[in-house]
């Protein structure tokens, strides 16, 4: 089997698994809590393991190589995977929220704390390229809810009850 065909099959399987996970997350009742499930943490661990693997097996060759391109490529891979793992860990541990029929509260490392009333919602749209729901409020605040967050189904029910459709 060719490399392109293998890559296609792996991508197809991973995409299917991601779709099933998203569907399951939407149906999961969290009683108004918003948080990332264990899958995000496990993915961060997997990414960190790849960074360690690259460091362990290709790192020693950096000291023996005279080719600057090889050195830069390996260092770029190590730093990229390590940074990716760090981002997943930060998202998992520092993004929490809560919603009820009156308001939504979301605390993220990147956007700080936002607490808005549903009556002040002026637009709600789905971003297909980023897989998140973007909520805009009268105060100017924007809240982005990722589709893989547990509790997103409850948020969608409230938004749809306000007349917004995705």
Wavefront OBJ file of the C-alpha trace (Angstrom):
o trace
v 0.000 0.000 0.000
v 1.375 3.388 -0.924
v 2.238 6.038 1.635
v -0.460 8.368 0.320
v -3.133 5.680 0.607
v -1.986 4.782 4.148
v -2.121 8.440 5.153
v -5.603 8.738 3.662
v -6.879 5.706 5.576
v -5.367 6.886 8.867
v -6.859 10.358 8.335
v -10.253 8.848 7.549
v -10.227 6.670 10.667
v -9.059 9.524 12.918
v -11.679 11.852 11.417
v -14.396 9.273 12.029
v -13.289 8.781 15.631
v -13.254 12.550 16.173
v -16.795 12.826 14.729
v -18.055 10.064 17.035
v -16.369 11.721 20.017
v -17.958 15.098 19.173
v -21.389 13.461 18.853
v -20.982 11.691 22.202
v -19.796 14.899 23.914
v -22.853 16.819 22.698
v -25.182 14.234 24.194
v -23.308 14.133 27.539
v -25.229 15.915 30.315
v -22.888 17.899 32.581
v -25.602 19.783 34.521
v -24.456 23.117 33.115
v -20.705 22.617 33.603
v -18.347 23.339 30.690
v -14.959 21.625 30.634
v -12.666 19.542 28.478
v -12.869 15.787 28.864
v -10.036 13.378 29.465
v -9.541 12.905 25.706
v -7.884 16.326 25.425
v -5.493 15.499 28.258
v -4.653 12.134 26.688
v -4.025 13.804 23.338
v -1.668 16.243 25.077
v 0.183 13.307 26.628
v 0.434 11.669 23.180
v 1.855 14.863 21.654
v 4.337 15.183 24.540
v 5.363 11.548 24.008
v 6.069 12.299 20.339
v 8.272 15.244 21.393
v 10.173 12.971 23.798
v 10.494 10.270 21.124
v 11.931 12.738 18.609
v 14.291 14.133 21.250
v 15.482 10.703 22.322
v 16.038 9.191 18.905
v 16.979 12.176 16.756
v 18.410 14.552 19.361
v 21.808 12.820 19.716
v 22.299 13.024 15.946
v 22.141 16.828 16.221
v 25.564 16.845 17.866
v 27.039 14.728 15.076
v 25.467 16.537 12.130
v 27.172 19.318 10.231
v 24.058 20.034 8.178
v 22.287 23.113 9.521
v 19.019 22.171 7.794
v 18.871 18.829 9.643
v 19.577 20.511 12.966
v 16.907 23.182 12.430
v 14.345 20.616 11.226
v 14.754 18.352 14.254
v 14.780 21.263 16.695
v 11.654 22.664 15.037
v 9.861 19.319 15.404
v 10.825 18.967 19.062
v 9.798 22.521 19.945
v 6.565 22.302 17.918
v 5.385 19.083 19.534
v 6.403 20.238 23.027
v 4.588 23.575 22.530
v 1.518 21.754 21.200
v 1.449 19.480 24.236
v 1.795 22.484 26.543
v -1.150 24.203 24.849
v -3.334 21.105 25.276
v -2.399 20.861 28.972
v -3.122 24.558 29.557
v -6.502 24.295 27.811
v -7.424 21.204 29.812
v -6.496 22.563 33.231
v -7.467 26.236 32.883
v -10.671 26.298 30.815
v -13.834 25.916 32.884
v -17.326 27.286 32.632
v -20.932 27.056 33.664
v -24.223 27.908 32.046
v -27.855 27.939 33.089
v -31.051 29.425 31.671
v -30.004 32.939 32.731
v -26.302 33.282 31.912
v -23.040 31.751 30.777
v -19.695 31.946 32.574
v -16.403 30.958 30.975
v -12.883 31.245 32.346
v -9.964 30.628 30.001
v -6.269 31.280 30.222
v -6.386 33.174 26.919
v -9.547 35.258 27.300
v -9.874 35.653 31.046
v -13.253 35.544 32.765
v -16.443 36.315 30.895
v -19.883 36.246 32.477
v -22.788 37.221 30.247
v -26.571 37.028 30.375
v -28.346 35.101 27.630
v -30.772 38.023 27.146
v -27.777 40.115 25.980
v -26.824 37.652 23.229
v -26.778 39.442 19.856
v -25.332 36.744 17.588
v -24.368 33.098 17.602
v -22.526 31.389 14.784
v -20.603 28.217 14.163
v -17.039 28.442 12.849
v -16.429 25.345 10.739
v -12.696 25.846 10.320
v -12.095 26.187 14.069
v -14.896 23.863 15.275
v -16.266 26.324 17.810
v -19.397 28.324 18.493
v -18.870 32.083 18.637
v -21.277 33.992 20.860
v -21.367 37.805 20.775
v -23.024 39.872 23.488
v -24.200 43.480 23.808
v -21.281 44.300 26.105
v -18.895 43.559 23.229
v -17.723 40.318 24.834
v -17.212 37.255 22.676
v -17.345 33.739 24.050
v -16.038 30.835 22.005
v -17.186 27.349 22.949
v -15.174 24.524 21.396
v -17.209 21.609 20.068
v -15.199 19.064 22.048
v -15.991 20.673 25.411
v -18.222 18.621 27.648
v -21.455 20.504 28.218
v -21.620 22.068 24.756
v -24.950 20.292 24.158
v -26.582 22.214 27.006
v -25.249 25.501 25.646
v -26.629 24.678 22.192
v -30.064 23.870 23.631
v -30.198 27.273 25.336
v -28.982 29.107 22.214
v -31.511 27.310 20.009
v -34.302 28.119 22.511
v -33.397 31.808 21.988
v -34.128 31.435 18.262
v -30.621 30.893 16.891
v -30.072 28.023 14.492
v -26.831 26.517 13.297
l 1 2 3 4 5 6 7 8 9 10 11 12 13 14 15 16 17 18 19 20 21 22 23 24 25 26 27 28 29 30 31 32 33 34 35 36 37 38 39 40 41 42 43 44 45 46 47 48 49 50 51 52 53 54 55 56 57 58 59 60 61 62 63 64 65 66 67 68 69 70 71 72 73 74 75 76 77 78 79 80 81 82 83 84 85 86 87 88 89 90 91 92 93 94 95 96 97 98 99 100 101 102 103 104 105 106 107 108 109 110 111 112 113 114 115 116 117 118 119 120 121 122 123 124 125 126 127 128 129 130 131 132 133 134 135 136 137 138 139 140 141 142 143 144 145 146 147 148 149 150 151 152 153 154 155 156 157 158 159 160 161 162 163 164 165 166
